Amino acid sequence: MRRLLSLCIAASALAGALLSILLILEYHGITLSVSESVCRSGASGFNACQNVARSEYAAIHGIPLVGPVPTAVFGLLMFGFVLCLSILDLARNPESAQDITALIALISVITLFLDILLLYIMTCRIKAVCALCLMTYIANLCIGCSAIASLCIFYKESCMTVLKCSLSAAIRAVRNQFMLFVVIAFALLSIGLLIGAAAKSAMARSIDRVAASDAVKKAIQKFESTPESDLDNTHAPAVGPRNARIAITIFTDYTCDHCAAASKLFGKMMAAYPGLISITYRSYPLSDGCGTIPDVNASTEASCIGALAAQCAHRQHRFIDMHERLYRDNERGIAHTSKSVNVIAKSIGLSANEFAGCLSSPATQSQLALEAKKGDALGIEGTPTIFINKRKVIVGLPPESVVRGLIDYLRSRGK
């Protein structure tokens, strides 16, 4: 039974070490397919692991000579150390091995308290739960439970007696093999730092391969340093495959010239990279009071009317036709009014009565106001604001070379 518990400790430590390596890579912007499958959750496909990895709590800062050290490096140190101890444990006779088991139990219990603190930070401060992190906590819990069970079987005494004996045994293990433990800990810490340095170097080389200019490099660096937003486009109008590897979301206003240019630019990119890109359009009218429009014929509310018209066309599955015509009218200097958008609706084959009813419906206006509030919550301050794979990376009209460079980088990285 004791040997089985020792094997459980070794397996849990190995799993924890591997998970810690994945978290180190995640911190440096490298997401492996196994991490992607574990971390993506919910209908919106939100990757909480990336948000946790990009938070201020993901690393310990201010360490001399080495700079920021990912918290996961210390996870690798702990799990790797326990793995080495468990191997020593398995190689010894039960009497001498209990000192090692006691040390493992002590390390695990101390680390469990740290895990509780980290869980609090994730849920209450970062407000995202990293699945990989939770798996390391479970691995540590398995280690602790197995080590304590092994000690109880060996000592066959009351809990207090087991505790006293275990503390004495752990101290004895450290005293007897202090230098060996120091060497193991130093080697594991060095391995963790080397993995991080290699990941950082690989990321830099990946950027350099596709970054033809400093502007492209800055865009890529901004993408990698920006956490994902909890952006839900479930009911928003979109073009291109829903499962596209590069999902672009544009917050737009139908009186904004740069928005029209951005729409054309990303449409051109979608044609240049068939099957790779999807574009979702979200309304963010720059006029105030779109939820309580007093007069849908008022020219001062042109951006609101344009957004309402796009919503109503979407209900009849003709969004993109309305979208393009609204921008065409804007380019010609035609202000969006109830009359002008009804003309467009008729020309693209919408049901006139259904469209007119939708346009003046308080429910539609309330939906538009809610859309604007969602934009505010995402930090939208102007249009166009462009999210790529849920990360807000572009505000304003970007140069085509920057967009191409960023898309080429994402395609090469498989993101």
C-alpha positions in Angstrom: 0.0 0.0 0.0 2.8 2.4 0.9 4.5 1.7 -2.4 1.3 2.4 -4.3 1.0 5.8 -2.4 4.6 6.6 -3.4 3.8 5.9 -7.0 0.8 8.2 -6.8 3.0 10.9 -5.4 5.5 10.5 -8.2 2.8 10.5 -10.9 1.1 13.6 -9.4 4.5 15.4 -9.2 5.3 14.5 -12.8 1.9 15.8 -14.0 2.3 19.0 -12.0 5.8 19.5 -13.5 4.5 19.1 -17.0 1.6 21.5 -16.3 4.0 24.0 -14.9 6.1 23.9 -18.1 2.9 24.6 -20.1 2.2 27.6 -17.8 5.7 28.9 -18.3 5.2 28.7 -22.1 1.8 30.4 -21.7 3.4 33.3 -19.8 5.8 33.9 -22.7 3.0 33.8 -25.3 3.4 30.3 -26.6 0.2 28.3 -26.4 0.5 24.6 -27.3 -2.5 22.7 -28.7 -3.0 20.8 -25.4 -3.2 24.1 -23.5 -5.6 25.6 -26.0 -8.0 22.6 -25.7 -7.9 22.7 -21.9 -8.1 26.5 -21.5 -10.8 27.3 -24.0 -14.2 27.3 -22.3 -17.8 28.3 -22.8 -19.7 29.3 -26.0 -17.6 32.4 -26.4 -14.3 30.4 -26.4 -12.7 32.6 -23.8 -9.2 31.6 -22.9 -8.8 32.3 -19.2 -5.3 30.8 -19.0 -4.0 33.6 -21.3 -5.6 36.3 -19.2 -4.1 34.9 -16.0 -0.7 34.5 -17.7 -0.8 38.2 -18.8 -1.9 39.6 -15.4 0.5 41.3 -13.0 0.3 38.4 -10.7 1.7 35.9 -13.2 5.3 36.7 -12.4 7.5 37.8 -9.5 9.1 41.1 -10.4 12.3 42.8 -9.3 14.5 39.8 -9.0 18.1 40.9 -9.6 19.9 39.7 -12.7 17.0 37.6 -14.1 14.2 40.1 -14.1 10.5 38.9 -13.9 10.2 35.2 -13.1 6.9 33.5 -13.9 5.2 32.1 -10.9 5.0 28.8 -12.8 8.8 28.4 -12.5 8.4 28.0 -8.8 5.6 25.5 -9.5 8.1 23.5 -11.6 10.7 23.8 -8.8 8.2 22.4 -6.3 6.8 19.6 -8.4 10.3 18.7 -9.8 11.7 18.6 -6.3 8.9 16.4 -5.0 9.4 14.1 -8.0 13.1 13.7 -7.2 12.2 13.0 -3.5 9.6 10.4 -4.5 12.2 8.6 -6.6 14.6 8.6 -3.6 11.6 7.4 -1.5 10.9 4.5 -3.7 14.6 3.4 -3.7 14.8 3.2 0.1 13.6 0.9 2.8 10.4 1.9 4.6 12.1 3.1 7.8 14.5 5.6 6.1 12.0 6.5 3.4 9.6 7.9 5.9 11.8 10.9 6.5 11.5 11.7 2.7 7.8 11.2 2.8 7.4 13.5 5.8 9.4 16.2 3.9 7.1 15.8 0.9 4.0 16.1 3.1 5.4 19.3 4.7 6.2 20.9 1.3 2.8 19.9 -0.1 0.9 21.4 2.9 2.8 24.7 2.7 2.2 24.9 -1.0 -1.5 24.1 -0.6 -1.9 27.3 1.5 -0.2 29.2 -1.4 -2.5 27.5 -3.8 -5.5 28.9 -1.9 -4.0 32.4 -2.0 -3.5 32.1 -5.8 -7.0 30.8 -6.3 -8.3 33.8 -4.4 -6.3 36.1 -6.6 -7.5 34.4 -9.8 -11.2 34.6 -8.9 -11.4 37.9 -7.0 -8.6 40.0 -8.6 -8.0 38.7 -12.1 -11.6 37.4 -12.4 -10.6 34.5 -14.6 -10.0 30.9 -13.7 -7.0 29.2 -15.3 -7.8 25.5 -15.9 -4.1 24.6 -16.1 -3.5 26.3 -12.7 -6.5 24.4 -11.2 -5.0 21.2 -12.4 -1.7 21.9 -10.7 -3.6 22.6 -7.4 -5.3 19.2 -7.8 -1.9 17.5 -8.4 -0.5 19.1 -5.3 -3.6 18.0 -3.3 -3.0 14.4 -4.5 0.6 14.6 -3.4 -0.3 15.9 0.1 -3.1 13.4 0.6 -0.9 10.4 -0.5 2.1 11.5 1.7 -0.1 12.0 4.8 -1.8 8.6 4.2 1.6 7.0 3.9 2.7 8.5 7.2 -0.4 7.4 9.0 0.1 3.8 7.8 3.7 3.8 8.9 3.3 5.4 12.4 -0.1 3.9 13.2 -0.6 6.5 15.9 -3.0 9.4 16.6 -3.0 12.5 14.4 -1.0 14.6 16.8 1.6 11.9 17.2 1.9 11.5 13.4 2.2 15.3 13.1 5.0 15.5 15.7 6.9 12.5 14.2 6.5 13.8 10.7 7.9 17.2 11.6 10.9 15.6 13.2 11.4 13.3 10.3 11.2 16.2 7.7 13.8 18.2 9.7 16.0 15.1 9.9 15.7 14.5 6.1 16.8 18.1 5.4 19.7 18.0 7.9 21.0 14.7 6.5 20.9 15.6 2.8 20.9 19.3 2.8 23.6 19.8 0.1 21.9 17.2 -2.2 18.6 19.1 -1.8 20.2 22.4 -2.6 21.8 21.0 -5.8 18.4 19.6 -6.9 16.6 22.8 -6.2 19.2 24.9 -8.0 19.1 22.6 -11.0 15.3 22.7 -11.2 15.2 26.5 -10.9 17.8 26.7 -13.6 15.8 24.4 -15.9 12.7 26.6 -15.3 14.5 29.8 -16.2 16.1 28.2 -19.2 12.7 27.0 -20.5 11.4 30.6 -20.1 14.4 32.1 -21.8 14.1 29.6 -24.7 10.3 30.4 -25.0 11.0 34.2 -25.0 13.7 33.8 -27.6 11.4 31.6 -29.8 8.7 34.2 -29.6 11.1 37.0 -30.6 12.4 35.0 -33.6 8.8 34.3 -34.6 8.0 38.0 -34.6 11.2 38.9 -36.5 10.4 36.4 -39.3 7.2 38.2 -40.3 7.8 41.7 -39.0 8.8 43.7 -42.0 8.8 47.0 -40.1 8.8 48.4 -36.6 5.1 49.2 -36.9 4.3 45.5 -37.6 6.6 44.4 -34.7 4.8 46.8 -32.4 1.4 45.5 -33.5 2.5 41.9 -32.8 3.9 42.8 -29.4 0.7 44.6 -28.5 -1.3 41.6 -29.6 0.8 39.3 -27.5 0.7 41.5 -24.4 -3.0 42.2 -24.5 -5.3 39.8 -22.6 -8.4 38.4 -24.2 -11.7 40.2 -23.6 -14.8 38.4 -22.7 -16.3 39.3 -26.1 -19.4 37.4 -27.0 -20.4 37.7 -30.7 -23.0 34.9 -30.7 -25.8 37.0 -32.2 -23.8 39.6 -34.0 -23.7 39.8 -37.9 -20.6 38.2 -39.3 -19.1 37.2 -42.7 -16.7 34.3 -43.2 -16.5 31.0 -41.4 -17.5 31.1 -37.7 -14.7 28.8 -36.8 -12.0 30.8 -38.6 -8.6 30.8 -37.0 -8.4 34.6 -37.1 -11.6 36.2 -35.8 -11.8 40.0 -36.4 -14.5 42.1 -34.6 -14.9 45.7 -35.7 -16.8 48.2 -33.6 -18.1 50.6 -36.2 -20.2 53.8 -36.8 -22.0 54.4 -40.1 -21.0 58.1 -40.3 -17.3 57.3 -39.7 -15.1 57.5 -42.9 -12.3 55.5 -41.2 -14.8 52.8 -40.4 -15.8 52.5 -44.0 -12.1 52.3 -45.0 -11.5 49.7 -42.3 -14.4 47.6 -43.5 -13.0 47.6 -47.0 -9.5 46.8 -45.8 -10.5 43.8 -43.8 -12.8 42.6 -46.5 -9.8 42.7 -48.8 -7.8 40.7 -46.3 -10.6 38.1 -46.0 -10.4 37.7 -49.8 -6.6 37.5 -49.7 -6.7 34.7 -47.0 -9.7 32.6 -48.0 -11.1 30.5 -45.1 -8.7 32.0 -42.6 -10.6 35.1 -41.5 -14.0 35.9 -40.2 -15.3 39.5 -39.6 -18.0 40.3 -37.1 -19.5 43.8 -37.1 -20.7 45.5 -33.9 -22.4 48.8 -33.8 -21.0 51.6 -31.7 -22.8 54.8 -32.8 -21.0 57.9 -31.8 -24.2 59.9 -31.2 -25.6 60.0 -27.7 -29.0 58.8 -26.7 -29.5 56.1 -29.3 -31.7 54.1 -26.9 -34.2 57.0 -26.7 -34.3 58.5 -30.2 -37.1 61.2 -30.2 -37.3 61.4 -34.0 -35.9 58.9 -36.4 -36.0 61.5 -39.1 -33.6 63.8 -37.2 -30.3 64.3 -39.2 -28.4 64.8 -35.9 -29.0 61.1 -35.1 -27.6 59.8 -38.4 -25.2 57.4 -36.7 -28.0 56.0 -34.6 -30.3 55.5 -37.6 -27.5 53.8 -39.5 -26.9 51.4 -36.7 -30.7 50.7 -36.3 -31.0 50.1 -40.1 -28.1 47.6 -39.9 -29.7 45.8 -37.0 -33.1 45.6 -38.8 -31.5 44.3 -42.0 -29.7 41.7 -40.0 -33.0 40.4 -38.8 -34.0 39.8 -42.4 -30.6 38.2 -43.2 -29.4 41.0 -45.4 -26.9 42.8 -43.1 -23.9 43.0 -45.4 -26.0 44.6 -48.2 -27.3 47.3 -45.8 -23.8 47.7 -44.3 -22.2 48.4 -47.7 -25.0 50.7 -48.8 -24.9 52.8 -45.6 -21.2 53.4 -46.1 -21.8 54.2 -49.8 -24.4 56.8 -48.9 -22.1 58.3 -46.3 -19.3 58.6 -48.9 -21.7 60.5 -51.2 -22.7 62.9 -48.4 -26.2 61.4 -47.9 -27.1 61.7 -44.2 -28.8 58.6 -42.8 -32.4 59.3 -42.1 -35.6 57.2 -41.9 -36.3 58.1 -45.5 -32.8 57.3 -46.8 -32.5 53.9 -45.0 -36.0 52.9 -46.2 -34.9 53.6 -49.8 -31.9 51.3 -49.2 -34.1 48.6 -47.6 -36.4 48.6 -50.7 -33.5 48.5 -53.1 -32.0 45.4 -51.4 -35.3 43.5 -51.2 -36.2 43.8 -47.6 -39.9 43.7 -46.4 -40.8 47.4 -46.2 -43.4 47.0 -43.5 -41.2 44.7 -41.4 -38.2 47.0 -41.8 -40.2 50.2 -41.0 -41.7 48.6 -37.9 -38.3 47.4 -36.7 -36.7 50.8 -37.3 -39.2 52.6 -35.0 -39.5 49.8 -32.4 -38.5 50.8 -28.9 -37.2 47.2 -28.5 -34.7 47.8 -31.3 -33.6 51.1 -29.9 -33.2 49.5 -26.5 -31.1 46.7 -28.1 -28.9 49.3 -29.7 -28.4 51.1 -26.4 -27.4 47.8 -24.8 -24.9 47.2 -27.6 -23.4 50.6 -26.9 -23.1 49.8 -23.2 -21.4 46.5 -24.0 -18.9 48.6 -26.1 -18.3 50.9 -23.1 -17.7 47.9 -20.9 -15.0 46.7 -23.3 -13.3 50.0 -23.2 -14.4 51.3 -26.6 -13.7 55.0 -26.9 -13.9 55.6 -30.6 -14.4 53.9 -34.0 -13.2 51.9 -35.6 -12.0 49.7 -32.7 -10.7 46.3 -33.9 -10.4 43.1 -31.9 -8.4 40.2 -33.3 -9.1 36.9 -31.6 -10.8 38.7 -28.7 -7.9 41.1 -28.1 -8.3 44.9 -28.6 -5.2 45.6 -30.7 -6.2 48.4 -33.1 -8.0 51.7 -32.6 -8.4 53.8 -35.8 -7.5 52.9 -39.4 -4.4 50.8 -39.6 -2.0 50.7 -42.6 -2.5 47.7 -44.8 1.1 46.6 -44.3 0.5 46.3 -40.5 -2.7 44.3 -40.9 -1.0 41.9 -43.4 2.0 41.5 -41.1 -0.2 40.7 -38.1 -2.3 38.2 -40.0 0.9 36.5 -41.4 2.2 36.3 -37.9 -1.0 34.8 -36.5 -1.1 32.3 -39.4 2.5 31.2 -38.8 1.8 30.8 -35.1 -1.4 28.9 -35.6 -3.3 31.3 -33.3 
